[in-house]
Amino acid sequence: MAKRRNFSPDFKAMVALAAIYSDGKIAELAVRYQVHPSMIGNWKRTVLEGLKTTFARGAAVRTDRDRDRDRDREEEITRLQAKIGELVVERDFLAKAFDR
């Protein structure tokens, strides 16, 4: 069974830009870079979709994943602050118990 090839982000970007700027056909690029034409089409589509968000007006475009990550981070901070509070109370209690 053939092993799947992994391509670097730089290589993908180079091939996608070649597909965007090239007057030739994607099939020709596929032969030149030894990549399947559908992969080149996917990479080209990804680049073009990314350009839409690059030039978006206003604040950076936030996805649901970004909002979920922020919410999870805030919950983790709240949980850790509560744990720190418990440990401070416990430390103070023990310090008073052993000072006698």
Backbone as numpy.savetxt, mean C-alpha at the origin, in Angstrom:
# Nx Ny Nz CAx CAy CAz Cx Cy Cz
6.24 -28.13 -13.49 5.39 -26.95 -13.49 6.28 -25.71 -13.49
5.95 -24.75 -14.29 6.75 -23.53 -14.41 6.56 -22.65 -13.19
7.66 -22.03 -12.77 7.61 -21.11 -11.64 7.13 -19.74 -12.11
6.30 -19.11 -11.30 5.80 -17.78 -11.65 6.92 -16.77 -11.55
6.98 -15.88 -12.52 8.00 -14.84 -12.49 7.45 -13.63 -11.75
8.30 -13.02 -10.96 7.94 -11.79 -10.26 8.70 -10.64 -10.91
7.99 -9.57 -11.20 8.59 -8.43 -11.85 8.68 -7.29 -10.86
9.76 -6.55 -10.93 9.96 -5.41 -10.03 9.01 -4.28 -10.42
8.69 -3.42 -9.47 7.85 -2.27 -9.79 8.47 -1.37 -10.87
9.81 -1.26 -10.86 10.48 -0.45 -11.87 10.26 -1.02 -13.27
10.38 -2.34 -13.38 10.18 -2.99 -14.68 8.74 -2.81 -15.15
7.79 -2.99 -14.24 6.38 -2.83 -14.60 6.11 -1.41 -15.09
6.68 -0.42 -14.38 6.47 0.97 -14.76 7.08 1.25 -16.13
8.27 0.70 -16.37 8.93 0.92 -17.65 8.11 0.34 -18.80
7.61 -0.88 -18.62 6.82 -1.52 -19.67 5.49 -0.80 -19.87
4.85 -0.40 -18.77 3.57 0.32 -18.88 3.75 1.65 -19.60
4.82 2.37 -19.28 5.06 3.64 -19.98 5.39 3.40 -21.45
6.09 2.33 -21.72 6.36 2.00 -23.13 5.06 1.72 -23.86
4.12 1.07 -23.18 2.82 0.79 -23.80 2.03 2.07 -24.02
2.16 3.00 -23.10 1.42 4.27 -23.23 2.01 5.11 -24.36
3.33 5.22 -24.40 3.98 6.10 -25.36 4.23 5.46 -26.72
4.17 4.15 -26.78 4.51 3.43 -27.99 3.42 3.57 -29.04
3.85 3.73 -30.29 2.91 3.69 -31.40 2.68 2.25 -31.85
3.56 1.36 -31.39 3.47 -0.04 -31.78 2.35 -0.75 -31.04
2.26 -2.00 -31.34 1.22 -2.80 -30.73 1.73 -3.43 -29.44
0.80 -3.73 -28.56 1.16 -4.36 -27.29 1.80 -5.72 -27.54
1.39 -6.40 -28.59 1.98 -7.70 -28.92 3.48 -7.56 -29.20
3.86 -6.47 -29.86 5.28 -6.24 -30.12 6.04 -6.00 -28.83
5.45 -5.24 -27.94 6.08 -5.00 -26.64 6.20 -6.30 -25.84
5.19 -7.15 -25.95 5.20 -8.42 -25.24 6.37 -9.28 -25.69
6.63 -9.28 -26.98 7.76 -10.04 -27.50 9.08 -9.42 -27.04
9.16 -8.09 -27.11 10.40 -7.40 -26.74 10.74 -7.62 -25.27
9.74 -7.50 -24.38 9.99 -7.61 -22.94 9.73 -9.02 -22.39
9.30 -9.93 -23.23 9.01 -11.32 -22.85 7.98 -11.39 -21.72
6.88 -10.67 -21.93 5.79 -10.61 -20.96 4.49 -10.84 -21.73
3.52 -11.45 -21.09 2.24 -11.71 -21.75 1.53 -10.38 -22.03
0.89 -10.25 -23.19 0.21 -8.99 -23.54 -0.85 -8.56 -22.52
-1.54 -9.52 -21.91 -2.57 -9.12 -20.94 -1.94 -8.48 -19.70
-0.72 -8.91 -19.35 -0.04 -8.29 -18.21 0.31 -6.85 -18.54
0.78 -6.63 -19.75 1.11 -5.26 -20.15 -0.14 -4.39 -20.11
-1.26 -4.93 -20.60 -2.52 -4.18 -20.56 -2.94 -3.86 -19.13
-2.77 -4.82 -18.22 -3.12 -4.58 -16.81 -2.24 -3.50 -16.20
-0.94 -3.58 -16.46 -0.01 -2.59 -15.92 -0.30 -1.20 -16.48
-0.61 -1.14 -17.77 -0.94 0.14 -18.40 -2.20 0.73 -17.76
-3.22 -0.11 -17.57 -4.48 0.33 -16.96 -4.23 0.84 -15.53
-3.38 0.12 -14.78 -3.07 0.54 -13.41 -2.41 1.91 -13.40
-1.48 2.14 -14.31 -0.81 3.44 -14.39 -1.81 4.54 -14.72
-2.66 4.29 -15.68 -3.63 5.32 -16.09 -4.65 5.61 -14.99
-5.06 4.58 -14.24 -5.98 4.81 -13.12 -5.29 5.58 -12.01
-4.00 5.31 -11.80 -3.25 6.03 -10.77 -3.09 7.50 -11.09
-3.06 7.84 -12.37 -2.93 9.24 -12.76 -4.15 10.05 -12.34
-5.31 9.42 -12.35 -6.53 10.13 -11.96 -6.42 10.63 -10.53
-5.91 9.81 -9.64 -5.80 10.21 -8.24 -4.64 11.18 -8.02
-3.64 11.13 -8.89 -2.50 12.02 -8.76 -2.93 13.47 -8.95
-3.83 13.70 -9.87 -4.24 15.06 -10.17 -5.59 15.44 -9.54
-6.02 14.68 -8.54 -7.29 14.99 -7.87 -7.15 16.31 -7.12
-8.20 17.08 -7.11 -8.18 18.36 -6.39 -8.40 18.15 -4.90
-7.93 19.10 -4.13 -8.16 19.05 -2.69 -7.21 18.10 -1.99
-7.67 17.60 -0.87 -6.85 16.70 -0.05 -6.62 15.39 -0.79
-5.67 14.67 -0.30 -5.37 13.37 -0.91 -6.60 12.48 -0.87
-6.75 11.69 -1.88 -7.89 10.80 -1.97 -7.72 9.68 -0.95
-8.69 9.54 -0.06 -8.62 8.52 0.98 -9.55 7.38 0.62
-9.05 6.21 0.75 -9.85 5.02 0.46 -10.45 4.49 1.74
-11.37 3.56 1.60 -11.96 2.91 2.78 -10.89 2.19 3.57
-9.90 1.62 2.88 -8.82 0.92 3.56 -8.03 1.89 4.44
-7.80 3.13 3.95 -7.09 4.13 4.75 -7.89 4.48 6.00
-9.20 4.65 5.84 -10.04 4.99 6.99 -10.08 3.85 8.00
-10.15 2.62 7.51 -10.15 1.46 8.41 -8.82 1.37 9.16
-7.73 1.61 8.45 -6.41 1.56 9.09 -6.30 2.64 10.16
-6.79 3.85 9.89 -6.75 4.92 10.88 -7.61 4.58 12.10
-8.80 4.02 11.86 -9.67 3.66 12.96 -9.03 2.57 13.82
-8.42 1.57 13.17 -7.75 0.51 13.92 -6.58 1.06 14.73
-5.85 1.99 14.15 -4.72 2.60 14.86 -5.20 3.38 16.09
-6.31 4.12 15.94 -6.84 4.87 17.07 -7.34 3.94 18.17
-7.98 2.84 17.79 -8.43 1.86 18.79 -7.25 1.25 19.51
-6.18 0.96 18.80 -4.98 0.38 19.41 -4.35 1.39 20.38
-4.29 2.65 20.01 -3.74 3.68 20.88 -4.57 3.80 22.15
-5.90 3.79 22.01 -6.78 3.88 23.17 -6.57 2.68 24.10
-6.46 1.49 23.52 -6.25 0.28 24.31 -4.91 0.34 25.05
-3.87 0.79 24.37 -2.55 0.88 24.99 -2.51 1.94 26.09
-3.20 3.06 25.88 -3.24 4.08 26.91 -3.97 3.58 28.15
-5.02 2.79 27.97 -5.73 2.21 29.10 -4.82 1.24 29.86
-4.05 0.45 29.13 -3.13 -0.49 29.76 -2.04 0.26 30.52
-1.54 1.35 29.97 -0.53 2.16 30.66 -1.12 2.70 31.96
-2.37 3.15 31.91 -3.03 3.65 33.13 -3.13 2.57 34.19
-3.49 1.36 33.80 -3.57 0.25 34.76 -2.21 -0.03 35.37
-1.18 -0.03 34.57 0.16 -0.32 35.08 0.66 0.77 36.02
0.33 2.02 35.74 0.73 3.12 36.62 0.04 2.97 37.98
-1.25 2.65 37.99 -1.98 2.47 39.24 -1.38 1.30 40.02
-1.08 0.21 39.33 -0.49 -0.96 39.98 0.89 -0.63 40.55
1.70 0.08 39.80 3.03 0.48 40.28 2.94 1.36 41.50
2.03 2.35 41.48 1.88 3.24 42.62 1.41 2.47 43.86
0.49 1.54 43.67 -0.02 0.72 44.78 1.12 -0.10 45.39
1.90 -0.74 44.56 3.00 -1.57 45.05 4.09 -0.71 45.71
4.33 0.47 45.16 5.33 1.35 45.76 4.91 1.75 47.18
3.64 2.03 47.37 3.15 2.40 48.70 3.20 1.19 49.63
2.92 0.01 49.10 2.91 -1.20 49.95 4.30 -1.54 50.45
5.32 -1.32 49.68 6.68 -1.68 50.07 7.42 -0.57 50.76
6.87 0.64 50.80 7.51 1.76 51.48 7.33 1.68 52.99
6.48 0.87 53.50 6.20 0.79 54.94 7.37 0.35 55.72
